[in-house]
Amino acid sequence: MENIIQTVLIYALPVLFAITVHEAAHGYAARHFGDNTAYMQGRITLNPIKHIDPVGTILMPLLLYFATSGAFLFGYAKPVPVNFGNLRNPKRHMVWVALAGPASNFIQAVLWAIVLVVLVGTGVDERFFIEMARAGVLVNLVMWAFNLFPLPPLDGGRILVGLLPWKQAHMVSRIEPWGFFIVMGLVIAGVVGALWLRPLMGLGYAAINLLLTPLTALLR
């Protein structure tokens, strides 16, 4: 029980930041390109309460954590409302609005990695803070990679719809009502993890290591 409580405390802050900034980034990008829906509903904010879904953000991850002993976790935040028809160029700007969320997670992963490198490089050996920094990198890379999976309603699916020609884009967008269940089926079957998450996260870790090489060398 002590280990479970400590794990929850280590991951709580990174997860709250990850989902809050992710959703706020969608809303900010939508406002920038002409849609004020999220702004009018008070969703362009770093207040996590505005983005937390009681079931998807709290109940489901906790139940899955205890049911699988931490082997499988899944959760979601309250989606930021975006009226793509209000965007100045709906098809093109949809790509940037969808990309804003995963991009914010990758940036956060880099920032947590900087914290980790600085802690280790300056000789700080407080396990709690080091593990929190590692959790911050992991959580944000998972959100970055998972949300880029090219199937609606995930961000990657909306990016794909925005990039494809109209006919093909329409065909892909028709998947959205069932997309969540298809993605969950692929996750449970291990397809998303083996063929998408692990390779993409490997690239993410490699990119972060490359970006932080000068800082790491400086602190040695």
Secondary structure, 3 states (H helix, E strand, C coil): CHHHHHHHHHHHHHHHHHHHHHHHHHHHHHHHCCCCHHHHCCCCCCCHHHCCCHHHHHHHHHHHHHHHCCCCCCCCCCCCCCCHHHCCCHHHHHHHHHHHHHHHHHHHHHHHHHHHHHHHHCCCCCHHHHHHHHHHHHHHHHHHHHHCCCCCCCHHHHHHHHHCCHHHHHHHHCCHHHHHHHHHHHHHCCHHHHHHHHHHHHHHHHHHHHHCHHHHHHHC
